[in-house]
């Protein structure tokens, strides 16, 4: 049995522990923010002319696809943790840029594309984090529940849209507050995401075995790990 196989065996057979809860919360918050942002972008149709609406939706669909295709490669090169922090930086930058896009179609195109590019790039990494680190008996439930936080994020921003509509009569002001809310949520997610563990599999492949074993020990709850018998 190889070291990678033994690591995955330990992770698969582990009991649900505190570090699993931390990972689940981090990924679920990420999907919540994704749901918020993915719902905000189509709302731009209310503040731009119909002539531009179709182009924004088309460009953003392409941006999401490109993020999925190209950013995923970063996980192979630099690790899943680096990718998830990078994607957050991309769509958080897009969200902040969105706040200053008043009257500028170019900024609206650019900011919404950045949002979708970043969101598209992190979905696969988020799923793989759950798939690799969560015990096998709980993996399906964890993936299903965390992914549904996307819907919770969409519901939250829809509810806030109704509240802002009661407070502010100007449609653009309502929209700015929605984007500001998303940006603040993004900062919360950023503070949490810095604690996400790196992929032990990636660490082993990069010959950073001790770091990988430290993570496995935390998740599995063992104090020692003998590696001399593994190839």
C-alpha positions in Angstrom: 0.0 0.0 0.0 1.3 3.4 -0.9 1.4 6.4 1.5 -1.3 8.1 -0.5 -3.5 5.1 -0.3 -3.0 4.8 3.4 -3.7 8.5 3.9 -7.0 8.2 2.0 -7.9 5.1 3.9 -7.4 6.9 7.2 -9.4 9.9 6.0 -12.2 7.7 4.7 -12.5 5.7 7.9 -12.3 8.6 10.3 -15.0 9.6 12.8 -16.6 13.0 12.3 -14.4 15.4 14.3 -14.0 19.1 15.0 -11.9 19.7 12.0 -14.5 18.2 9.8 -17.0 20.7 11.2 -14.6 23.5 10.4 -14.1 22.4 6.9 -17.8 21.9 6.4 -18.6 25.4 7.7 -15.9 27.0 5.5 -17.1 25.3 2.3 -20.8 26.0 3.2 -20.1 29.7 3.7 -18.3 29.7 0.3 -21.4 28.2 -1.4 -23.6 30.7 0.4 -21.5 33.6 -1.0 -21.5 32.0 -4.4 -25.3 31.9 -4.3 -25.5 35.5 -3.3 -23.2 36.6 -6.1 -24.7 34.4 -8.7 -28.1 35.9 -7.9 -26.9 39.5 -7.9 -25.4 39.4 -11.4 -28.7 38.7 -13.2 -30.2 41.6 -11.2 -28.1 44.0 -13.3 -30.8 43.6 -15.9 -32.9 46.0 -13.9 -30.3 48.8 -14.1 -29.1 48.5 -17.7 -30.9 48.7 -21.0 -32.3 45.5 -22.5 -29.9 45.9 -25.4 -27.0 45.2 -23.1 -28.7 42.6 -20.9 -28.2 39.7 -23.3 -24.5 40.5 -23.8 -23.9 40.6 -20.0 -25.5 37.3 -19.5 -23.6 35.7 -22.4 -20.3 37.1 -21.3 -20.8 36.1 -17.7 -21.7 32.5 -18.8 -18.4 32.4 -20.7 -16.5 33.9 -17.8 -17.9 31.2 -15.5 -16.9 28.4 -17.9 -13.4 29.9 -18.4 -12.9 30.1 -14.6 -13.9 26.4 -14.3 -11.5 25.4 -17.0 -8.4 27.5 -16.3 -8.4 28.2 -12.6 -8.7 24.5 -11.8 -5.2 24.1 -13.1 -4.0 26.4 -10.3 -4.9 23.7 -7.8 -2.6 21.2 -9.5 0.3 23.7 -9.6 0.0 25.6 -6.3 -2.5 23.6 -4.2 -6.2 23.8 -3.4 -5.8 26.3 -0.6 -4.0 28.8 -2.9 -6.7 28.3 -5.5 -9.6 28.9 -3.1 -7.9 32.1 -1.7 -7.2 33.2 -5.3 -10.7 32.7 -6.5 -12.1 34.6 -3.5 -9.7 37.4 -4.2 -10.9 37.5 -7.8 -14.6 37.7 -7.2 -14.3 39.9 -4.1 -12.4 42.3 -6.2 -15.1 42.1 -8.8 -17.8 42.8 -6.2 -15.9 45.8 -4.8 -15.4 47.1 -8.4 -19.1 46.6 -8.9 -19.8 49.2 -6.2 -18.1 51.8 -8.3 -19.6 50.9 -11.6 -22.4 53.5 -11.5 -23.1 54.7 -15.0 -20.3 52.7 -16.6 -21.2 49.8 -18.7 -17.6 48.8 -19.1 -17.2 48.5 -15.3 -20.4 46.5 -15.1 -19.1 44.1 -17.8 -15.7 43.8 -16.1 -16.9 43.5 -12.5 -19.6 40.9 -13.3 -17.2 38.9 -15.4 -14.6 38.8 -12.6 -17.3 37.6 -10.2 -18.4 34.7 -12.5 -14.8 33.9 -13.4 -13.9 33.5 -9.7 -17.0 31.6 -8.8 -16.6 29.3 -11.7 -13.0 28.5 -10.7 -13.7 27.6 -7.1 -16.7 25.2 -7.4 -14.6 22.2 -8.3 -12.0 22.8 -5.6 -14.8 23.2 -3.0 -16.3 19.9 -3.9 -12.9 18.2 -4.0 -12.1 19.5 -0.5 -15.3 17.8 0.8 -14.6 14.6 -1.2 -11.1 14.2 0.0 -11.3 15.2 3.7 -14.8 14.1 4.9 -15.2 10.5 6.2 -16.7 8.2 3.5 -19.8 7.5 5.6 -20.7 11.2 5.8 -19.3 12.4 2.4 -22.5 12.2 0.4 -24.5 14.1 3.0 -21.8 16.7 3.5 -21.6 17.4 -0.3 -25.4 17.6 -0.6 -25.8 19.9 2.4 -22.9 22.2 1.7 -23.9 22.6 -2.0 -27.4 23.6 -0.9 -26.1 26.6 0.9 -25.9 28.1 -2.6 -29.7 28.1 -2.5 -29.6 29.6 1.0 -27.4 32.4 -0.2 -29.8 33.1 -3.1 -32.7 33.2 -0.6 -30.9 35.5 1.7 -30.1 38.1 -1.0 -33.7 37.8 -2.3 -35.0 38.6 1.1 -32.7 41.5 1.5 -33.7 42.8 -1.8 -37.3 43.0 -0.6 -36.2 44.7 2.6 -34.1 47.3 0.7 -37.0 47.9 -1.7 -39.1 48.9 1.3 -36.4 51.3 2.6 -35.2 52.9 -0.6 -37.3 54.0 -3.6 -34.4 54.3 -6.0 -33.7 51.0 -7.8 -30.0 51.7 -8.2 -29.6 52.5 -4.5 -31.3 49.2 -3.7 -28.9 47.4 -6.0 -25.8 49.1 -4.5 -26.8 48.0 -1.0 -27.2 44.4 -2.2 -23.7 44.5 -3.7 -22.3 46.1 -0.5 -23.9 43.3 1.5 -22.3 40.7 -0.8 -18.9 42.5 -0.3 -19.2 42.4 3.5 -20.1 38.7 3.4 -17.1 38.2 1.2 -14.9 39.7 3.8 -16.3 37.3 6.4 -15.7 34.3 4.1 -12.2 35.6 3.6 -11.5 35.6 7.3 -12.8 32.0 7.6 -11.2 30.6 4.4 -7.6 31.3 5.5 -8.1 28.4 7.9 -8.9 25.9 5.2 -6.4 23.0 5.1 -4.3 22.1 2.1 -4.9 18.9 0.3 -2.8 16.1 1.9 -2.7 14.3 -1.5 -1.2 17.4 -3.2 1.3 17.9 -0.3 2.5 14.3 -0.6 2.9 14.7 -4.4 5.0 17.8 -3.8 7.2 15.9 -1.3 5.8 17.9 1.6 5.0 14.7 3.5 5.3 16.1 7.1 2.8 18.8 6.4 0.4 16.3 4.9 0.7 14.0 7.9 0.1 16.9 10.3 -3.2 17.6 8.6 -4.2 13.9 8.5 -3.4 13.6 12.2 -5.8 16.4 13.1 -8.6 15.1 10.9 -8.2 11.5 12.0 -7.3 12.0 15.6 -4.0 10.1 15.8 -0.8 11.3 17.4 1.7 9.3 15.4 2.2 8.1 11.9 5.0 5.8 10.8 5.9 6.3 7.1 8.9 4.0 6.6 6.7 1.1 5.5 5.1 3.0 2.7 6.4 3.5 -0.8 
